Amino acid sequence: MQQDSPEASATVPVYCESESAERGEIARNLAASLRTELIAQIDNHVGLTLTVTDTRLELRTSGKRAPGPVFVDFVGGSLGH
């Protein structure tokens, strides 16, 4: 039987920063479709998270000296359509 490597089975949890019920539902659906955990708070979590905000989905790193979030805006700027 072939085992997955630790990297292949690692998942990024979903966190909902928004207080909107609609955004909470989006976060729950995203976590379910990705088969990953939906975390209630980010305080004790160090690592990557997919964070649902009021306006977008972000990939974030938490912890000391973490850089800002990563996101793509296909609507505005030079990529605007």
N, CA, C and O atoms as a GROMACS GRO file, in nm:
protein
  324
    1MET      N    1   0.084  -0.117   0.000
    1MET     CA    2   0.000   0.000   0.000
    1MET      C    3   0.089   0.125   0.000
    1MET      O    4   0.184   0.134   0.078
    2GLN      N    5   0.057   0.219  -0.087
    2GLN     CA    6   0.136   0.342  -0.098
    2GLN      C    7   0.085   0.446   0.000
    2GLN      O    8  -0.036   0.470   0.009
    3GLN      N    9   0.177   0.509   0.074
    3GLN     CA   10   0.139   0.614   0.168
    3GLN      C   11   0.170   0.749   0.108
    3GLN      O   12   0.268   0.765   0.035
    4ASP      N   13   0.086   0.846   0.139
    4ASP     CA   14   0.111   0.982   0.097
    4ASP      C   15   0.224   1.040   0.179
    4ASP      O   16   0.240   1.007   0.297
    5SER      N   17   0.302   1.126   0.118
    5SER     CA   18   0.406   1.196   0.193
    5SER      C   19   0.339   1.297   0.283
    5SER      O   20   0.226   1.337   0.257
    6PRO      N   21   0.406   1.342   0.391
    6PRO     CA   22   0.346   1.442   0.480
    6PRO      C   23   0.307   1.569   0.406
    6PRO      O   24   0.207   1.632   0.440
    7GLU      N   25   0.385   1.609   0.305
    7GLU     CA   26   0.355   1.729   0.230
    7GLU      C   27   0.226   1.713   0.150
    7GLU      O   28   0.149   1.807   0.137
    8ALA      N   29   0.203   1.594   0.097
    8ALA     CA   30   0.085   1.570   0.014
    8ALA      C   31  -0.042   1.571   0.096
    8ALA      O   32  -0.149   1.607   0.045
    9SER      N   33  -0.034   1.532   0.223
    9SER     CA   34  -0.155   1.525   0.304
    9SER      C   35  -0.176   1.650   0.390
    9SER      O   36  -0.278   1.661   0.458
   10ALA      N   37  -0.081   1.742   0.390
   10ALA     CA   38  -0.095   1.864   0.469
   10ALA      C   39  -0.204   1.952   0.409
   10ALA      O   40  -0.213   1.967   0.287
   11THR      N   41  -0.286   2.010   0.495
   11THR     CA   42  -0.392   2.099   0.448
   11THR      C   43  -0.381   2.234   0.516
   11THR      O   44  -0.322   2.248   0.624
   12VAL      N   45  -0.438   2.332   0.453
   12VAL     CA   46  -0.440   2.468   0.506
   12VAL      C   47  -0.581   2.491   0.561
   12VAL      O   48  -0.678   2.478   0.486
   13PRO      N   49  -0.594   2.525   0.688
   13PRO     CA   50  -0.727   2.547   0.745
   13PRO      C   51  -0.790   2.677   0.694
   13PRO      O   52  -0.720   2.767   0.646
   14VAL      N   53  -0.920   2.684   0.706
   14VAL     CA   54  -0.997   2.803   0.667
   14VAL      C   55  -1.037   2.878   0.793
   14VAL      O   56  -1.076   2.817   0.893
   15TYR      N   57  -1.027   3.010   0.788
   15TYR     CA   58  -1.066   3.096   0.899
   15TYR      C   59  -1.155   3.206   0.844
   15TYR      O   60  -1.125   3.263   0.739
   16CYS      N   61  -1.264   3.237   0.914
   16CYS     CA   62  -1.354   3.343   0.874
   16CYS      C   63  -1.334   3.462   0.966
   16CYS      O   64  -1.366   3.457   1.084
   17GLU      N   65  -1.280   3.571   0.909
   17GLU     CA   66  -1.256   3.693   0.985
   17GLU      C   67  -1.383   3.779   0.993
   17GLU      O   68  -1.398   3.859   1.085
   18SER      N   69  -1.472   3.761   0.898
   18SER     CA   70  -1.593   3.840   0.889
   18SER      C   71  -1.698   3.795   0.991
   18SER      O   72  -1.703   3.677   1.026
   19GLU      N   73  -1.779   3.888   1.037
   19GLU     CA   74  -1.890   3.854   1.126
   19GLU      C   75  -2.019   3.829   1.048
   19GLU      O   76  -2.122   3.799   1.107
   20SER      N   77  -2.014   3.843   0.916
   20SER     CA   78  -2.129   3.823   0.830
   20SER      C   79  -2.167   3.675   0.825
   20SER      O   80  -2.081   3.589   0.806
   21ALA      N   81  -2.295   3.647   0.841
   21ALA     CA   82  -2.344   3.508   0.834
   21ALA      C   83  -2.319   3.451   0.694
   21ALA      O   84  -2.287   3.333   0.680
   22GLU      N   85  -2.335   3.534   0.592
   22GLU     CA   86  -2.311   3.491   0.454
   22GLU      C   87  -2.165   3.450   0.434
   22GLU      O   88  -2.138   3.348   0.372
   23ARG      N   89  -2.073   3.530   0.486
   23ARG     CA   90  -1.930   3.498   0.474
   23ARG      C   91  -1.895   3.375   0.556
   23ARG      O   92  -1.810   3.296   0.517
   24GLY      N   93  -1.961   3.358   0.671
   24GLY     CA   94  -1.941   3.238   0.752
   24GLY      C   95  -1.981   3.113   0.676
   24GLY      O   96  -1.914   3.010   0.684
   25GLU      N   97  -2.090   3.122   0.604
   25GLU     CA   98  -2.137   3.009   0.522
   25GLU      C   99  -2.038   2.981   0.409
   25GLU      O  100  -2.011   2.865   0.378
   26ILE      N  101  -1.985   3.086   0.349
   26ILE     CA  102  -1.884   3.068   0.244
   26ILE      C  103  -1.762   2.996   0.302
   26ILE      O  104  -1.708   2.905   0.239
   27ALA      N  105  -1.718   3.037   0.419
   27ALA     CA  106  -1.602   2.974   0.483
   27ALA      C  107  -1.631   2.827   0.513
   27ALA      O  108  -1.545   2.742   0.489
   28ARG      N  109  -1.749   2.795   0.565
   28ARG     CA  110  -1.785   2.655   0.594
   28ARG      C  111  -1.785   2.572   0.467
   28ARG      O  112  -1.733   2.460   0.465
   29ASN      N  113  -1.844   2.626   0.361
   29ASN     CA  114  -1.849   2.553   0.233
   29ASN      C  115  -1.710   2.534   0.174
   29ASN      O  116  -1.680   2.428   0.119
   30LEU      N  117  -1.626   2.635   0.186
   30LEU     CA  118  -1.489   2.624   0.136
   30LEU      C  119  -1.412   2.516   0.211
   30LEU      O  120  -1.345   2.433   0.149
   31ALA      N  121  -1.422   2.517   0.343
   31ALA     CA  122  -1.354   2.415   0.423
   31ALA      C  123  -1.403   2.275   0.388
   31ALA      O  124  -1.324   2.181   0.377
   32ALA      N  125  -1.533   2.260   0.370
   32ALA     CA  126  -1.589   2.130   0.334
   32ALA      C  127  -1.542   2.084   0.196
   32ALA      O  128  -1.507   1.968   0.177
   33SER      N  129  -1.543   2.175   0.100
   33SER     CA  130  -1.502   2.137  -0.036
   33SER      C  131  -1.354   2.106  -0.044
   33SER      O  132  -1.312   2.025  -0.127
   34LEU      N  133  -1.273   2.170   0.039
   34LEU     CA  134  -1.129   2.142   0.042
   34LEU      C  135  -1.094   2.029   0.138
   34LEU      O  136  -0.979   1.987   0.147
   35ARG      N  137  -1.195   1.980   0.211
   35ARG     CA  138  -1.176   1.875   0.311
   35ARG      C  139  -1.069   1.914   0.412
   35ARG      O  140  -0.976   1.838   0.440
   36THR      N  141  -1.086   2.033   0.465
   36THR     CA  142  -0.993   2.086   0.563
   36THR      C  143  -1.070   2.140   0.682
   36THR      O  144  -1.193   2.144   0.681
   37GLU      N  145  -1.000   2.181   0.782
   37GLU     CA  146  -1.058   2.228   0.907
   37GLU      C  147  -1.102   2.375   0.895
   37GLU      O  148  -1.035   2.455   0.829
   38LEU      N  149  -1.213   2.407   0.958
   38LEU     CA  150  -1.257   2.546   0.975
   38LEU      C  151  -1.221   2.584   1.118
   38LEU      O  152  -1.276   2.529   1.213
   39ILE      N  153  -1.128   2.678   1.134
   39ILE     CA  154  -1.085   2.715   1.269
   39ILE      C  155  -1.162   2.837   1.317
   39ILE      O  156  -1.193   2.927   1.239
   40ALA      N  157  -1.193   2.839   1.446
   40ALA     CA  158  -1.274   2.946   1.505
   40ALA      C  159  -1.193   3.070   1.539
   40ALA      O  160  -1.246   3.181   1.540
   41GLN      N  161  -1.065   3.050   1.568
   41GLN     CA  162  -0.980   3.166   1.599
   41GLN      C  163  -0.841   3.141   1.546
   41GLN      O  164  -0.799   3.026   1.530
   42ILE      N  165  -0.773   3.247   1.519
   42ILE     CA  166  -0.641   3.238   1.459
   42ILE      C  167  -0.531   3.261   1.563
   42ILE      O  168  -0.413   3.243   1.533
   43ASP      N  169  -0.570   3.301   1.685
   43ASP     CA  170  -0.475   3.338   1.790
   43ASP      C  171  -0.367   3.234   1.815
   43ASP      O  172  -0.249   3.268   1.822
   44ASN      N  173  -0.405   3.109   1.828
   44ASN     CA  174  -0.310   3.004   1.864
   44ASN      C  175  -0.258   2.928   1.742
   44ASN      O  176  -0.174   2.839   1.756
   45HIS      N  177  -0.306   2.962   1.625
   45HIS     CA  178  -0.264   2.891   1.505
   45HIS      C  179  -0.146   2.963   1.442
   45HIS      O  180  -0.153   3.083   1.413
   46VAL      N  181  -0.038   2.891   1.421
   46VAL     CA  182   0.077   2.948   1.353
   46VAL      C  183   0.096   2.870   1.224
   46VAL      O  184   0.110   2.748   1.226
   47GLY      N  185   0.097   2.939   1.114
   47GLY     CA  186   0.111   2.875   0.984
   47GLY      C  187   0.021   2.944   0.883
   47GLY      O  188  -0.022   3.057   0.904
   48LEU      N  189  -0.006   2.875   0.776
   48LEU     CA  190  -0.090   2.929   0.670
   48LEU      C  191  -0.238   2.910   0.701
   48LEU      O  192  -0.278   2.809   0.758
   49THR      N  193  -0.318   3.007   0.662
   49THR     CA  194  -0.463   2.995   0.668
   49THR      C  195  -0.523   3.058   0.543
   49THR      O  196  -0.470   3.156   0.491
   50LEU      N  197  -0.633   3.002   0.496
   50LEU     CA  198  -0.716   3.068   0.396
   50LEU      C  199  -0.817   3.148   0.477
   50LEU      O  200  -0.898   3.090   0.549
   51THR      N  201  -0.813   3.279   0.465
   51THR     CA  202  -0.896   3.366   0.547
   51THR      C  203  -1.003   3.433   0.463
   51THR      O  204  -0.972   3.502   0.365
   52VAL      N  205  -1.128   3.412   0.501
   52VAL     CA  206  -1.241   3.478   0.436
   52VAL      C  207  -1.264   3.610   0.509
   52VAL      O  208  -1.288   3.612   0.630
   53THR      N  209  -1.256   3.721   0.434
   53THR     CA  210  -1.280   3.853   0.491
   53THR      C  211  -1.413   3.906   0.437
   53THR      O  212  -1.484   3.835   0.366
   54ASP      N  213  -1.446   4.029   0.471
   54ASP     CA  214  -1.569   4.090   0.418
   54ASP      C  215  -1.563   4.112   0.267
   54ASP      O  216  -1.667   4.123   0.202
   55THR      N  217  -1.443   4.119   0.211
   55THR     CA  218  -1.430   4.156   0.070
   55THR      C  219  -1.357   4.055  -0.018
   55THR      O  220  -1.368   4.063  -0.141
   56ARG      N  221  -1.283   3.960   0.041
   56ARG     CA  222  -1.204   3.871  -0.044
   56ARG      C  223  -1.156   3.748   0.034
   56ARG      O  224  -1.179   3.735   0.154
   57LEU      N  225  -1.089   3.661  -0.039
   57LEU     CA  226  -1.023   3.543   0.018
   57LEU      C  227  -0.874   3.570   0.017
   57LEU      O  228  -0.819   3.610  -0.085
   58GLU      N  229  -0.809   3.548   0.130
   58GLU     CA  230  -0.666   3.575   0.144
   58GLU      C  231  -0.592   3.451   0.193
   58GLU      O  232  -0.647   3.371   0.268
   59LEU      N  233  -0.469   3.437   0.150
   59LEU     CA  234  -0.378   3.337   0.206
   59LEU      C  235  -0.290   3.413   0.303
   59LEU      O  236  -0.221   3.507   0.264
   60ARG      N  237  -0.291   3.371   0.428
   60ARG     CA  238  -0.217   3.444   0.532
   60ARG      C  239  -0.122   3.351   0.606
   60ARG      O  240  -0.147   3.232   0.621
   61THR      N  241  -0.012   3.410   0.651
   61THR     CA  242   0.081   3.344   0.741
   61THR      C  243   0.069   3.415   0.874
   61THR      O  244   0.071   3.538   0.879
   62SER      N  245   0.057   3.341   0.981
   62SER     CA  246   0.047   3.403   1.112
   62SER      C  247   0.177   3.380   1.189
   62SER      O  248   0.263   3.302   1.148
   63GLY      N  249   0.189   3.448   1.299
   63GLY     CA  250   0.308   3.437   1.380
   63GLY      C  251   0.390   3.564   1.374
   63GLY      O  252   0.356   3.659   1.303
   64LYS      N  253   0.497   3.565   1.449
   64LYS     CA  254   0.584   3.682   1.453
   64LYS      C  255   0.644   3.709   1.316
   64LYS      O  256   0.683   3.617   1.244
   65ARG      N  257   0.650   3.836   1.282
   65ARG     CA  258   0.711   3.882   1.156
   65ARG      C  259   0.646   3.825   1.032
   65ARG      O  260   0.712   3.810   0.929
   66ALA      N  261   0.518   3.793   1.040
   66ALA     CA  262   0.447   3.740   0.924
   66ALA      C  263   0.429   3.850   0.820
   66ALA      O  264   0.400   3.964   0.855
   67PRO      N  265   0.447   3.818   0.692
   67PRO     CA  266   0.423   3.917   0.588
   67PRO      C  267   0.273   3.941   0.572
   67PRO      O  268   0.191   3.872   0.633
   68GLY      N  269   0.238   4.037   0.491
   68GLY     CA  270   0.097   4.066   0.467
   68GLY      C  271   0.030   3.954   0.390
   68GLY      O  272   0.096   3.862   0.343
   69PRO      N  273  -0.103   3.962   0.375
   69PRO     CA  274  -0.178   3.857   0.306
   69PRO      C  275  -0.150   3.855   0.157
   69PRO      O  276  -0.105   3.954   0.099
   70VAL      N  277  -0.176   3.739   0.096
   70VAL     CA  278  -0.165   3.722  -0.048
   70VAL      C  279  -0.307   3.709  -0.102
   70VAL      O  280  -0.386   3.629  -0.053
   71PHE      N  281  -0.339   3.789  -0.204
   71PHE     CA  282  -0.469   3.781  -0.268
   71PHE      C  283  -0.455   3.830  -0.411
   71PHE      O  284  -0.356   3.894  -0.446
   72VAL      N  285  -0.553   3.799  -0.495
   72VAL     CA  286  -0.552   3.841  -0.635
   72VAL      C  287  -0.678   3.922  -0.661
   72VAL      O  288  -0.788   3.882  -0.622
   73ASP      N  289  -0.661   4.036  -0.726
   73ASP     CA  290  -0.774   4.121  -0.765
   73ASP      C  291  -0.782   4.122  -0.916
   73ASP      O  292  -0.706   4.193  -0.982
   74PHE      N  293  -0.874   4.044  -0.973
   74PHE     CA  294  -0.892   4.037  -1.118
   74PHE      C  295  -0.984   4.148  -1.170
   74PHE      O  296  -1.002   4.161  -1.290
   75VAL      N  297  -1.041   4.227  -1.079
   75VAL     CA  298  -1.136   4.330  -1.119
   75VAL      C  299  -1.070   4.467  -1.134
   75VAL      O  300  -1.097   4.539  -1.229
   76GLY      N  301  -0.983   4.502  -1.040
   76GLY     CA  302  -0.921   4.633  -1.042
   76GLY      C  303  -0.778   4.629  -1.093
   76GLY      O  304  -0.726   4.522  -1.125
   77GLY      N  305  -0.716   4.745  -1.101
   77GLY     CA  306  -0.577   4.756  -1.142
   77GLY      C  307  -0.553   4.717  -1.287
   77GLY      O  308  -0.645   4.720  -1.368
   78SER      N  309  -0.431   4.682  -1.318
   78SER     CA  310  -0.395   4.649  -1.456
   78SER      C  311  -0.458   4.519  -1.505
   78SER      O  312  -0.466   4.496  -1.626
   79LEU      N  313  -0.501   4.433  -1.414
   79LEU     CA  314  -0.567   4.309  -1.453
   79LEU      C  315  -0.718   4.324  -1.468
   79LEU      O  316  -0.787   4.227  -1.500
   80GLY      N  317  -0.770   4.443  -1.445
   80GLY     CA  318  -0.915   4.466  -1.442
   80GLY      C  319  -0.986   4.422  -1.569
   80GLY      O  320  -0.942   4.452  -1.680
   81HIS      N  321  -1.095   4.352  -1.550
   81HIS     CA  322  -1.179   4.307  -1.662
   81HIS      C  323  -1.322   4.344  -1.636
   81HIS      O  324  -1.409   4.314  -1.719
   0.00000   0.00000   0.00000
